[in-house]
Amino acid sequence: MAKLVIPHIEWHLAHSCNFTCESCAHFSNHGHSEIVSKKTLIEWYSHWNQRLLPKEIDLLGGEPLLNKEILDIVLTTRQMWPDSQIRLITNGILLSKFPDLPKILKETNTVLIISMHSDHEDYLHKMSKVFDLVNIWIREFDIDVKTFDSYTNWSKLYTGYGNNIEPYTDNDPEQSWNNCITGQDCFQLYEGNIYKCSPLAYLKLQKQKYKLSNKWDPYLHYEPLKPTASDKEVEEFFNKKAERYCGMCPSRPISFLKNNPLISRKFYRIKQQ
């Protein structure tokens, strides 16, 4: 069977993050520290690179630049998927630590996406230095750089923080899927399996770190697509639309202006007390 063409897939290079964005859809604001090694990623890739042809691959997190193997990972990803559009999505704060990154981006035809997380004055001041560097890279290496204002349409996918997070109980999975703010094709590669979305994939990390209420039990029993799946099962998975697991998220998400992503995580712990 020919490779199945899919619109998009993404995965974490790091579960940790140097930002503290409230209600992060990847739970990266909850103090996770794991880094995904190149060796681990190669193992994950090997399950799927001969079966799937993603039009677009996003390397992200968490914050992917917390992974010191980032250069080799970008190169390896291109080798494994030579025909996909690869994007490295970062908050940009750590770019100066990787002076050889623009060479790798150019060599692999990888797009650098800088996600803007706030319009707070101190944040914008910090980001101005990031863009000074990026503009040099653009002039010297002719790399493709884009920005994305993620903070302009930020919505809560769960309530609370840490031990106190709770899923929504709107009981309208189809409407939740129709209004999904993570994207209806944001499939996640995690532990070699493929998940419908980031909340379902990384909820396991929350369970390992926190004492979650039993309201999460139905979603923790979600079964991802495994490498042992038949070609028919793979195709059915990617054609699936709303399902009951979509009910963990709000059916009508309400946007809010998030706090400065540079503030301490203690802010959210105190906020829940």
C-alpha positions as CSV (number, residue, x, y, z in Angstrom):
1,M,0.0,0.0,0.0
2,A,1.2,3.5,-0.8
3,K,1.9,5.9,2.0
4,L,-1.2,7.5,3.4
5,V,-1.2,11.2,2.8
6,I,-2.3,13.2,5.9
7,P,-2.6,16.9,6.3
8,H,-0.6,17.4,9.5
9,I,1.1,15.7,12.4
10,E,3.2,17.1,15.3
11,W,5.2,16.0,18.3
12,H,7.1,17.2,21.3
13,L,10.8,17.5,21.4
14,A,10.5,18.5,25.0
15,H,7.5,18.3,27.4
16,S,9.0,21.1,29.5
17,C,8.6,24.8,28.7
18,N,10.2,28.0,29.8
19,F,6.9,29.8,29.6
20,T,3.9,29.5,32.0
21,C,0.8,30.0,29.7
22,E,-2.4,29.4,31.5
23,S,-4.5,26.4,30.2
24,C,-1.9,25.2,27.7
25,A,-3.4,22.6,25.5
26,H,-0.2,20.5,25.8
27,F,-0.1,20.8,29.7
28,S,3.4,22.3,29.3
29,N,2.7,24.9,31.9
30,H,2.4,22.3,34.7
31,G,6.1,21.8,35.4
32,H,6.9,18.8,33.3
33,S,10.7,18.3,32.7
34,E,11.1,15.5,30.3
35,I,13.2,15.9,27.1
36,V,12.5,13.5,24.2
37,S,15.9,12.2,22.9
38,K,16.9,11.8,19.3
39,K,17.2,8.1,19.8
40,T,13.6,7.9,21.1
41,L,12.4,10.0,18.2
42,I,14.1,7.8,15.6
43,E,12.3,4.8,17.2
44,W,9.0,6.6,16.9
45,Y,9.7,7.7,13.3
46,S,10.6,4.2,12.2
47,H,7.0,3.0,13.0
48,W,5.4,5.5,10.6
49,N,7.7,7.1,8.1
50,Q,7.1,4.3,5.5
51,R,3.3,4.4,6.2
52,L,2.4,8.1,6.4
53,L,3.2,11.1,4.2
54,P,2.3,14.2,6.2
55,K,2.0,17.3,4.2
56,E,3.1,19.2,7.2
57,I,5.2,18.3,10.3
58,D,5.5,20.5,13.4
59,L,8.4,20.0,15.8
60,L,7.3,21.7,19.0
61,G,6.7,21.3,22.7
62,G,6.7,22.5,25.4
63,E,9.6,24.4,24.1
64,P,11.6,22.4,21.5
65,L,14.8,24.5,22.0
66,L,15.1,23.0,25.5
67,N,16.2,19.9,23.7
68,K,20.0,20.2,23.2
69,E,19.8,17.7,20.3
70,I,17.6,20.0,18.3
71,L,20.0,20.4,15.3
72,D,20.4,16.6,14.8
73,I,16.7,16.1,15.3
74,V,15.8,18.5,12.5
75,L,18.3,16.8,10.2
76,T,17.0,13.3,11.1
77,T,13.3,14.4,10.7
78,R,14.1,15.6,7.1
79,Q,15.9,12.4,6.3
80,M,12.9,10.3,7.5
81,W,10.3,12.5,5.7
82,P,12.1,14.1,2.7
83,D,8.8,15.3,1.1
84,S,7.0,16.9,4.0
85,Q,7.0,20.6,5.0
86,I,8.8,20.7,8.3
87,R,8.2,23.6,10.8
88,L,10.0,24.3,14.0
89,I,7.7,26.1,16.3
90,T,9.3,27.9,19.2
91,N,8.7,30.9,21.5
92,G,12.1,32.0,20.4
93,I,13.7,32.9,23.7
94,L,16.5,30.3,23.4
95,L,17.4,30.9,19.8
96,S,20.7,32.6,20.6
97,K,21.9,29.3,22.2
98,F,22.0,27.6,18.8
99,P,24.1,29.7,16.4
100,D,24.2,26.9,13.9
101,L,20.5,26.5,13.7
102,P,19.9,28.7,10.7
103,K,22.4,26.6,8.6
104,I,20.4,23.5,9.5
105,L,17.1,25.2,8.8
106,K,18.3,26.3,5.4
107,E,19.8,22.9,4.6
108,T,16.6,21.0,5.5
109,N,14.2,23.6,4.1
110,T,12.6,23.9,7.5
111,V,10.4,26.9,8.4
112,L,11.0,28.6,11.7
113,I,7.7,29.7,13.4
114,I,8.0,32.0,16.3
115,S,4.8,31.9,18.4
116,M,4.0,35.3,20.0
117,H,2.5,34.7,23.5
118,S,1.6,38.2,24.8
119,D,1.5,41.9,24.3
120,H,2.9,42.7,27.7
121,E,5.6,45.4,27.7
122,D,8.3,43.4,29.4
123,Y,7.6,40.4,27.1
124,L,7.8,42.5,24.0
125,H,11.0,44.0,25.2
126,K,12.5,40.5,25.6
127,M,11.2,39.5,22.2
128,S,12.7,42.5,20.4
129,K,16.2,41.1,21.1
130,V,15.0,37.8,19.7
131,F,13.9,39.4,16.4
132,D,17.2,41.4,16.2
133,L,18.9,38.0,16.0
134,V,16.4,36.5,13.7
135,N,16.6,39.4,11.2
136,I,20.4,38.7,11.0
137,W,19.7,35.1,10.3
138,I,17.2,36.0,7.5
139,R,19.8,38.3,5.9
140,E,22.7,35.9,6.2
141,F,21.0,32.5,5.5
142,D,17.8,33.4,3.7
143,I,15.8,31.2,6.0
144,D,12.0,31.2,6.0
145,V,10.7,32.7,9.3
146,K,7.1,33.3,10.2
147,T,5.3,34.6,13.3
148,F,2.1,33.5,14.8
149,D,0.1,35.5,17.3
150,S,-1.1,32.6,19.5
151,Y,-2.2,34.9,22.3
152,T,-5.0,36.6,20.3
153,N,-7.4,33.6,20.5
154,W,-6.4,31.8,23.7
155,S,-9.1,29.6,25.2
156,K,-9.3,27.3,28.3
157,L,-9.5,23.6,27.5
158,Y,-9.8,22.6,31.2
159,T,-10.3,24.4,34.5
160,G,-7.9,24.7,37.3
161,Y,-4.2,23.9,37.7
162,G,-2.1,20.9,38.8
163,N,-4.1,18.5,41.0
164,N,-7.1,20.7,40.6
165,I,-7.6,20.5,36.8
166,E,-11.0,19.3,35.6
167,P,-12.4,18.5,32.2
168,Y,-15.4,20.3,30.8
169,T,-18.8,18.6,31.2
170,D,-20.8,20.2,28.4
171,N,-21.6,16.7,27.1
172,D,-21.6,17.7,23.5
173,P,-18.6,16.0,21.9
174,E,-19.6,16.8,18.4
175,Q,-19.9,20.6,19.1
176,S,-16.6,20.4,21.0
177,W,-14.9,18.9,17.9
178,N,-16.6,21.4,15.6
179,N,-15.1,24.2,17.8
180,C,-11.8,22.5,18.6
181,I,-9.2,25.2,19.2
182,T,-6.3,22.8,18.9
183,G,-7.1,22.1,15.3
184,Q,-9.1,19.2,13.9
185,D,-5.9,17.7,12.3
186,C,-3.4,18.2,15.1
187,F,-2.5,14.6,15.5
188,Q,0.2,13.9,18.0
189,L,3.0,11.3,17.8
190,Y,3.8,10.2,21.3
191,E,5.5,7.1,22.6
192,G,5.4,5.7,19.1
193,N,1.6,5.9,19.0
194,I,-0.6,8.6,17.3
195,Y,-3.2,10.5,19.3
196,K,-6.2,12.5,18.1
197,C,-5.0,15.7,19.8
198,S,-2.6,17.1,22.3
199,P,-4.9,17.0,25.4
200,L,-5.5,13.3,24.9
201,A,-1.8,12.6,24.3
202,Y,-0.3,14.5,27.2
203,L,-3.0,13.9,29.8
204,K,-0.9,10.8,30.7
205,L,1.9,13.2,31.8
206,Q,-0.6,15.0,34.1
207,K,-1.7,11.7,35.6
208,Q,1.9,10.7,36.3
209,K,2.6,14.0,38.1
210,Y,-0.7,14.9,39.8
211,K,-3.6,13.3,41.6
212,L,-6.3,13.8,39.1
213,S,-10.0,13.4,39.9
214,N,-11.9,10.4,38.5
215,K,-13.6,12.8,36.0
216,W,-10.5,12.2,33.9
217,D,-10.8,8.4,33.9
218,P,-12.8,8.1,30.6
219,Y,-10.2,10.1,28.8
220,L,-7.2,8.3,30.3
221,H,-8.6,5.1,28.8
222,Y,-8.3,6.6,25.3
223,E,-6.7,4.1,22.9
224,P,-4.3,5.8,20.4
225,L,-3.4,4.4,17.0
226,K,-0.6,1.9,17.4
227,P,2.0,0.8,14.9
228,T,0.4,-2.6,14.8
229,A,-2.8,-1.2,13.3
230,S,-3.8,-2.4,9.8
231,D,-3.7,-0.1,6.8
232,K,-7.5,0.1,7.0
233,E,-7.5,1.0,10.7
234,V,-4.9,3.7,10.0
235,E,-7.0,5.2,7.3
236,E,-10.2,5.1,9.5
237,F,-8.3,6.8,12.3
238,F,-7.3,9.8,10.2
239,N,-10.9,10.1,8.8
240,K,-12.5,10.0,12.2
241,K,-14.2,13.2,13.2
242,A,-16.1,13.8,16.5
243,E,-15.9,11.1,19.1
244,R,-16.9,10.9,22.8
245,Y,-13.4,11.8,23.9
246,C,-13.9,15.3,22.5
247,G,-16.2,15.9,25.4
248,M,-13.3,16.7,27.7
249,C,-13.0,20.1,26.0
250,P,-15.6,22.9,26.0
251,S,-18.3,22.8,23.3
252,R,-18.2,26.6,23.1
253,P,-14.7,27.8,24.0
254,I,-14.5,31.3,25.4
255,S,-11.4,33.3,24.5
256,F,-9.4,35.2,27.2
257,L,-6.3,37.3,27.4
258,K,-3.6,35.3,29.0
259,N,-1.2,36.5,31.6
260,N,2.4,37.4,30.9
261,P,4.0,34.0,30.0
262,L,7.1,34.9,31.9
263,I,5.5,35.0,35.3
264,S,6.3,32.3,37.9
265,R,4.2,29.1,38.0
266,K,3.6,29.9,41.7
267,F,1.1,32.4,40.4
268,Y,-1.2,29.6,39.2
269,R,-0.7,27.5,42.3
270,I,-1.7,30.5,44.5
271,K,-4.5,31.3,42.2
272,Q,-6.1,27.9,42.8
273,Q,-5.8,28.1,46.6
